Structure formats: structure tokens, C-alpha cells
Amino acid sequence: MAGPISIPNLRQHDVLRLSHLTRDDVLALFKTARAMKADPSKFSEALKGRSIAMLFEKPSLRTRVSFEVGIHRLGAQAVYLDHSETRLGERETVADYGHNLERWVDAIVARVYKQTVLEEMAAASKVPVVNALSDLFHPCQALADFMTLQEKRTELKGLRLAYVGDGNNVCHSLMELGAILGAHVTALTPAGRDPTASVLEECRAIGAKTGSQLKVTHDLADIAGHDAVYTDVWVSMGQGSETDRIRKLFKPFQVNAALMKKAAAGTKQTPLFMHCLPAHRGSEVTDEVIDSPASIVFDQAENRMHAQMALLLHMLRD
């Protein structure tokens, strides 16, 4: 196969978040992902002989399967390491763990509870580390999301995305990538559940250079005029349960037919519905929305694999 366009900001770089990438970097990554999606056979030996460790503290369907199958399709070997019982850093230090892995594998993919664990692993290891989810960021999800939006809406610059719910890791990465691409992201959250202030400030600094507008609001009337509406579970995995107090706080932010109708005000096309899954049907979203023709949740899920394959290829291929 012919080599993909070079992305120096990915070659042997850690991807713990997306802030080090440019708009051109991301669009080049999407171009490779689309080529892989169109004809995966052309990339079947792209990473032949490489081995990639997959460290999972949290259970997963989409992340594990999309990475494991994608790595196989690139001709590489995936080594799954289950840390659901023993957290990274408990049996031996994270640094020692990273020093060991760098002697055997070419990259590390880690789905963890704490961003600090990823940072410690990356600092200790000479091979690149990919954040497959942490408490602060979910970069691979955001890449798949905007790749899907590009497929559905073509132009990302100026696109208007409304995120409804908790200002969590998914919200952070959507704002970050939206800022890089020049898209406008509105985070509609209950009071007290805003995105992390320092992350928002960093994203706005990026957006100031690309023309992106990032807004955080508690007023659901601000959902009007968006091209897509995105939501996530009200309580992230490992952060507690959906108590009566949480349900009462978030209930007005449920994405239902009425809210989607409000989002459509002033738009020329029906807003798309997005969710990173798994969805708690009847909580953050109703069946009539997630099963509607406007829902692209399974396109997002599919594109996790293609975006991640492109990411690994650009990180590791000579």
C-alpha cells in the first residue's frame, strides 16, 4: 500500500488528549480512516510484526472490540491486560509497569480511571501511549464523533454541536476537538455539573485561533439552532449510581422529542442525534430519539474502529 500522508504531530507521540493536533492533522487522519473504511484490505499488513498492549481498568464493549479488531486488521498483535481487579499502580508502580512494557510492545492503549495514571505511564515509557478513556478525556471517541459528523454534514468548520448532560470526559474532548476544527460547541449542563474550568479555558484558547465558539449554559432554550445534539449517561462508570437526586437534577436535560424539536428551530436540516453509548434508555435519552432516523449512534460506534486504526497507523508506521 502507498504510505498515508505524514502527520508529524502523531508519529511516536502520546495521545492523552487532542490539544497538540492541528486542524490539518485531524482532517488528514480522517482521510486515512475513510480509506481504511472503504477498503481495509489495503492496510492488512500496514503494522505487520507490531504488538500493542491494551490495559483496561474499566469494562468495555466498543473500546475493546474496536481496538482489538482494528489492530488485527492492521496486521498487528493485540495483547489484552485486564486490570478490573487490580488497578494500575497497586501491584507495582505505574512507572515500572511502563518500563517493562516498552521492552516488549510498540504502543500502549489504556482505558483507566485517572488521567494522572496515563500521564505517569507516558512519562515512564518510550513507546507511545493512547488514552482509550480517562476521567478527564476520551479523545478516541471525539475523533470517531467528528469523523461521523463529517460523513453526515461534510463541512466541520462552523458546524454547531449541542452537548446535553454532565460536563464530563466526553464533553471535554468534544470541546477540544471542536475548537481545533473550528466547530461551535454548546454544553448545556445542570448547575454544578459544568465542564472543568481549566479544560474549558484551554479549549477556548485553541478556539480563539480557529474561530470556534464554546459556550457553557444551564438554559435549555440555548439548544435552538444546532446541527447535532449529543448526550451521555448522567453518571459515568465508576462515579456512583443514578440516584433519585441525580435523576431529579438531570431530568430536565433528557433528550426527548420535545428537546430535539427545540434544537431544530432555525435550522435547515433535522438535527442529528449522537450518543457515545452505552445508553440508559429512559434516562438521558428516550427510545423515540435514539431509534429515530436522525440517530447516528451506531455510525459513531462503527467509526471508533476506523478512527483508531488511522490513529495507530500514523503513530507507528515508518
N, C-alpha and C positions, 0 to 999 in steps of 0.2 A: 504493500500500500504506500501511497505517497504520504509524506510527512505532513501533519497538520501545521497550520500557521503557528509560529512561535509565540509563547506568552511568557516572557522573562519573569514576570511577577508571580508565576506559578512554578516554574522549573525549580524543583527541590526546595520549595517554600512550604512552610507550615500553612494550613488553612484553619485557623482557630476562629476566625471571623472573616469578613469580606472587605474590610476597610482599606486594605493595601492594594485592591484591584481598581483599575480604571474602567470607564465605560467600554472602551475598545477591547480591553481584556475580556470582559463579560460577554460582549457580543461575539468575539472570536470563539469563546468557549461554547456558546450556544450553537454556533455554526458547526463546530465539531460534533456536538451532541445530536444535531439534526442529521448529520451524515451517518452517524452510528445508528440512529433510529431507522433511517431509510435502508441501510444495508449493513447490518452488523458483521456479515461475513468478511468484509474488507478489513476488519480490525481484529480478526480472530487470533492473530499471533503478535499483536502490537506490543504486548508486555510479556511475551513468552519467556519463561525462566524466572520471572519475578515472583516474590512472595509478599503477601500483605497481611499483617496481623490485624484482627478485629477484636477489640476489647469492649465488652458490653457489661456495664454495671446495671443497666436498665433493660427490661424485656422489650422486645420489638417484633413487629411483623414486617412493615415496609422497609425500615432501615436495614435490617439484617438480610432479608431476601434480595433487595435491590442491590446491595453491595456485593453479596456473595455470588449471585448470578452474574452481575456485571463484571466482577473480577474474573470469573471463569470465562466469560465471553471474550475477554481481552487476552486470554491465553495464560493468565497468571494463576497463582495458588492463593486461596484464602485460608487463613488459619484462625478459627474462631476460638476465643478465650472467654469463658463465662465467668463474670465477676459479680453475679447477682447475689451470691452468698458471702463472698469475701471481697470487700471494696479494695480498689487500688490504694496502696499505701499501708494496708493493715498487715499483710504477711511480710512484706519488705518495702523499703522506701520506693516511692514513685521514681526517683532518680535511678536507683539500682535496677528497677524493672526496665526503664528505658534504655539504660546502658546494655543490658542483656539483649533486648530485642534488636537493637541496632546491629548486633553481630550476626543476626540470622535473617532479618527481613528487610525489605526495601521501603516499606512505609507502614505507618500505624494509623488505623481508623479507630476512634474511641468514642463510645456513647456513655457519658458519665453524668454524675450528679453535679459536680462542681467544675466551673471554668478554671479554677486555680489548679486542679489536677492536670488538666490539659497543658496549661502553661508550664507546669513543673516538668511534665513528660517531654514537651517540646524543647525546653532548655537543656535537658539532660541527653536527649537523643540526637544523633547525627542524621537520622533519616526523617523525612517529613511526617508530620502528624496532621490528621484531618479530624476536625470536630464533627462527629456524627450526631451530636446533641449535647448540650450542657445546660446549666441553669440560666445562663445569660444569652446564649446564641444558638441558632440552628441554621447555619449557613447553607448546608446541602438542601434543606427544604426550600429556602428562599430562592436558590438557583433553579430548582425544579418549578417553583411557582411562577417566576418571571419568564422562564422558558415557555411555560404553558400559556401565559398571557400573550407572549409574542406570537405564538401559533394562532391564538384566537383573535387578537386585536392588531397584530402586525407591528404597530409603532408603540414603543415603550416610553419614549420621551414625551412628557405631558400627560401620560395615562393617569387616571385618578382611581386610586385604590383605597377603599374604606376597610379598616380593620376594626372589628367589633368584639369587645370582651376584655380579657385580662392583658395588661401590658407586660407580657412575658417574653421568653426567649424567641418565639416565633415572631412576635411583634417587633422585637429589636432587629432581627435580621431582615425583615421586610422593609423596615425604615432604612436600614443601612444600604441595602441593595437598591431600593427605590431612589435614595439620594444619589447613588453612583450613576444610575441610569437616567436621571432627570425626570423621574416619575413623581407624582404627588401622592403622599400617603397621609390619610387622616386616621388617627387612632381614637376611637370612641370607647371610653372606658368608664366604669363606675368610679365615683370619687374614692381616692385612696388606692386605686389599682392602676395608676399611671405607669408608663414605661420608666425605667431607671433614668434619672435626670442626667447623669453623666453620659449615658449612651445617647440619649436624645440630643444633647449638646454636640457630641461628636458627629452625629448624623447630620445635624443642621449645618455644621461647618463644611461637610462634604457637599451638601445640597446648595450651599451658597455659591459654589463654583459651577454647578451643573444646571441651576435653575429649578431645582426640586423644592417643593414646599411641603413641610412636615408640620402637621397640626395635631395637637392633643386636646380633646374636648370631652365634656361629660353630657353635652347636649345632643340628643339623638336627631334633632332637626338638621344637624350638620351633615347627615348622611346623604342628603339630596345631591344629585349631580355626579355620581361616581360610576365608573365603568365596571367595577367589580366590588363585591362585598365578601370579606374574608372573616371567618371566625375560628375559634379553637375551643377546646374544653375549658370550663370555668376554673378547674383546679388541675394543675399539671401533675404528672406522675411523681409520686414521692413527696408531694407538698400538702398532703392531707386528703380529706374526703369532701364530697359535695354536701355539706351540712345545710340545715334549714336556713341558717344565717347567710351562707353563701348563695343559696338559691334565691332568697329574698333580695339580696344585693344585686344579683346579675339578671334576675327575671326580666326587667325592662329591656335588657340588651339581647334578648333572644332574637335570633334571625328567623323571622317568620314571613309569611306572605305580605303582611302589612308593612313591615320594615323594608322589604325588597321593593315594594311599590313606592315608598318614600325615597329610596335610593335612586329610582328611575326618573324622578322629577327633573326635568330639564335635559335629559339625555336623549340621544337619537336611537340608541340600541338598548335592548334589555340588559341590565347589569348581570354579569356573570356571578355565580356563587362559588366560593372556594373554602376549603377546609383541609387542614394537614392530616386529619384522621389519626386515631380513631375518633369517631363522633359519638357523643352521647345524645342520641335522638330524643327529642322531647325536652332537652335541657337547653343547650346553646343554639340548637337548630331544630326545626320541625321537619317531618318527613316530606311535606309538600314542597319544601325548598330544596332539600338535599337530593330528592328524587326528580326534580323538575328538569326540563330541557336546558335551563340556564346553568345547571350544576356541572362543574368540570372537575370534581374532586378525584375521580378515578384517572383522568388525564394527568392530573398533578402526581398521583401515586405512580403511574407508569413512568413519567418523566424523571422521577427520582433516579431511576437506574441509568437513564441516558445521560443526565447531567453529571452524575457521579462518575460514570465511565469516562466522560470527557475530562473531568477534573483530574482523575488519576492518570490518564494518558498524558496530559500536559505537565503534570508534576514529575512523572517518572521516565518518559520516553526520551532516549538520547537524541 
